[in-house]
Amino acid sequence: MKQVAIIGAGAAGLMAAEMLSQAADVRVTVYDSMPSTGRKFLMAGKGGMNISHAENFEKFVTRYGTKQAQLEPFLTAFTPTDLRAFLSELGIETFVGTSGRIFPKEMKAAPLLRAWLHRLRSRGVQFAMRHRWLGWQNHDTQKLIFDTPTGEKIVTADVVILALGGASWAKLGSTGAWVDILQAEGVQVETLKPSNCGFDVEFGEFFKNRFAFQPLKNVSLKVGNFSQKGDLMLTENGVEGGLIYAASALLRDEIEKNGTATFYLDLFPDKTHGQLLQKLSKPRSKLSNAQFWRKQIGLEGVKAGLVREFLSAEFLNSPEKVTDMLKNLPLTAIAPRPIDEAISSAGGVNFSELSPDLMLKKLPNVFCAGEMLDWEAPTGGYLLTACLATGRAAGLVVLSH
C-alpha cells in the first residue's frame, strides 16, 4: 500500500487528501504543527466565508497577474463552478453575492470544514496534529522528521505533498519555516513578502488621534494604470482594507523600487470636478468651512479631516484647491505592514523548480501546492480557489501513478 504524507492541514492539503482518499491502495496521513486543522481557513471565514468569484472565467484567471499562465491549467480543471459543485456534494449550498463573490449560504467556514473532515475520516484519512515538520533524515525524501509532543519522530512515506502555506498569520501555522528546509535541498524559493496588506502612511498626530480606525467609504484609488472604487480603513499606522489590498502588490513593488509609493484618492467618485466646484463656489455667507462643506456637498468627518490634513490652511477657502484635493488627494505609502499582519503572502517555490504536475524536479515524489508556490492574488475568493485547485492537482497526480 502506498504511503502518502501530506504536510499542512489547510485548504490545499485537505483537497489533496480528498483526491487521494478515493483510492483503496493509498494510505493518507495529514500532518500539521497546529492542534487542529484548517486554522487559517476558519479565520478567513469569520467575516463571511468568501470561497470564490463568479465573474467570467476569462477575467477570473487574469486576477493571478504574472502567474496566470502557470496557474491557469489547474484553475481550468477546477473552476469556481466546479468548486460550488464540490461543496454541494458536502451538503454546503452556496450563493453569488451582489459583488459576484461566492459564499456558503450559512456564511461560515466551520460547517464546511466539519462536513469535509467527517468525509475524509470516513474514507480512512488519518490526521497527525502537533507534528511540526523539520525536514528529511539525511536528505532522504522518504524519511520525514517531525517534532511532536513526545519528541522527534521519523515517518516513512512513499510520496510527500507539501502544502505548508506562506508566511502570514504565523499564529495560525503559516510560519514560512519550510523555506530554509527546501533551500537546503537546492530548491529556489522567492522571498516571501506581504500581500493583501496594509501600508504605513505618515499622518499628523492630531489626525491619527481623531480618525484612526475609521472607515473611508465610497472612494476611488488610483496608482499607475490601476483604478478601483471601494472602501478602506484608516489605522494608527496608515491604511488598510479591501481597496488597499487590491492595490497592495503595486504599492509594495513600487516601495521596493523607489522607497515610497504615492497613490491618489478621489473622495467623491460619483461627482465630477465641475459639479463639486460649482457647489463650493457658491457664497458661503457667515458659515465656517466645516458648515459650508457639509451643507453644499456633504463633506464631513474623515473626508473633511483628510482635506485639512493635506491642504495648507491658506487654501482651505479656495473652491478650486479644495475641489482638486477632493478629486485627487495624494497619499504616500512608506512601507507595507509586516508580513505576519498580511492576509496572504507573495513569493514561494519558483515554478521553474516544478514539473508541470507540481513535483519538485530536485526531489522526486515530493509535490508542492497552495500558497507556498510563487503566486499571489487579490482577496475575493481567488486565493482559496487557487489553493484548492493546486491541492487537487497534486493529489490527482499522485493518484494516477
VENDAKA-V647913 format. One record per residue. PHI is phi in radians with two decimals (NA if undefined). Layout:
phi
PHI
PHI
This chain:
phi
NA
-1.29
-1.72
-2.04
-1.85
-1.85
-1.86
2.12
-1.80
-1.67
-1.05
-1.15
-1.14
-1.17
-1.23
-1.09
-1.11
-0.99
-1.16
-1.26
-1.20
-1.40
-1.73
-1.38
-1.77
-2.18
-1.84
-1.93
-2.20
-1.80
-1.87
-2.70
-1.33
-1.51
-1.25
-2.54
-1.46
1.03
-1.11
-1.24
-1.00
-1.19
-1.12
-1.11
-1.53
-1.14
-1.64
1.98
-1.32
-1.46
-1.64
-2.95
-2.41
-1.69
-1.13
-0.85
-1.06
-1.06
-1.38
-0.93
-1.23
-1.24
-1.18
-1.65
0.94
-1.21
-1.84
-1.00
-1.07
-1.26
-1.58
-0.98
-1.02
-1.28
-1.26
-1.17
-1.36
-2.53
-1.39
-0.98
-1.14
-1.11
-1.10
-1.12
-1.15
-1.07
-1.15
-1.07
-1.07
-1.42
1.54
-1.84
-1.47
-2.20
-2.55
-1.77
-1.33
-1.11
-1.47
1.62
-1.31
-1.80
-2.32
-1.19
-1.03
-1.41
1.10
-2.24
-1.55
-1.05
-1.05
-1.09
-1.11
-1.07
-1.11
-1.18
-1.11
-1.05
-1.17
-1.08
-1.16
-1.15
-1.62
1.73
-1.19
-1.73
-2.18
-2.04
-1.57
0.98
-2.00
-1.64
-1.28
-1.91
2.24
-1.98
-1.37
0.91
1.09
-1.57
-1.22
-1.67
-2.05
-1.65
-1.83
-2.16
-1.62
-2.17
-1.03
-1.85
1.92
-1.18
-2.41
-1.78
-2.07
-1.70
-2.50
-1.31
-2.38
-2.19
-2.00
-1.63
-2.44
-1.64
1.30
-1.69
-2.40
-1.73
1.01
-0.98
-1.12
-1.71
2.03
-1.53
-1.74
1.31
-1.12
-1.19
-1.01
-1.08
-1.12
-1.24
-1.11
-1.15
-1.65
1.50
-1.49
-1.36
-2.14
-1.28
-0.92
-1.33
-2.30
-1.17
-2.37
0.90
-2.25
-1.49
-2.39
-1.37
-2.31
-1.43
-1.81
-1.19
-1.06
-1.07
-1.09
-1.07
-1.13
-1.49
-2.12
-1.00
1.19
-1.85
-1.35
-2.05
-1.74
0.91
-2.21
-2.08
-1.94
-2.30
-2.59
1.04
-1.56
-1.51
-2.60
-2.66
-1.77
2.95
-2.17
-2.50
-2.22
-1.47
-2.13
-1.22
-1.85
2.94
-2.43
-2.70
1.89
-0.91
-1.17
-1.20
-1.05
-1.09
-1.79
-1.13
-1.11
-1.09
-1.15
-1.05
-1.17
-1.18
-1.13
-1.06
-1.41
-2.10
1.66
-2.51
-2.50
-1.72
-2.20
-2.18
-1.92
-1.75
-1.36
-2.32
-1.15
-1.62
-2.20
-1.39
-1.01
-1.12
-1.13
-1.17
-1.08
-1.05
-1.23
-1.37
-1.59
-1.25
-1.02
-1.76
0.96
-1.80
-1.25
-1.25
-0.98
-1.06
-1.15
-1.15
-1.08
-1.14
-1.20
-1.40
-2.30
1.28
-1.44
-2.78
1.03
-1.14
-1.19
-1.13
-1.09
-1.14
-1.06
-1.17
-1.22
-1.98
-2.01
-0.99
-0.98
-1.17
-1.84
-1.16
-1.65
-1.63
-0.99
-1.15
-1.18
-1.13
-1.10
-1.02
-1.19
-1.10
-1.63
-2.70
-1.44
-1.53
-2.17
-1.94
-1.46
-1.82
-2.96
-1.25
-1.18
-0.96
-1.04
-1.21
-1.59
-1.29
-1.23
-2.57
-2.33
-1.67
1.49
2.33
-1.11
-1.12
-1.10
-1.16
-1.47
-1.97
-1.30
-1.00
-1.73
1.32
-1.55
-1.21
-1.10
-1.45
-2.31
-0.96
1.17
-2.09
-1.99
-2.21
-2.67
1.46
-1.29
-1.33
-1.41
-1.43
-2.70
-2.61
-2.70
-1.28
-1.19
2.19
1.71
-1.19
-1.09
-1.12
-1.05
-1.21
-1.09
-1.14
-1.15
-1.30
-1.08
-1.06
-1.09
-1.09
-1.09
-1.16
-1.11
-1.08
-1.11
-1.45
-1.69
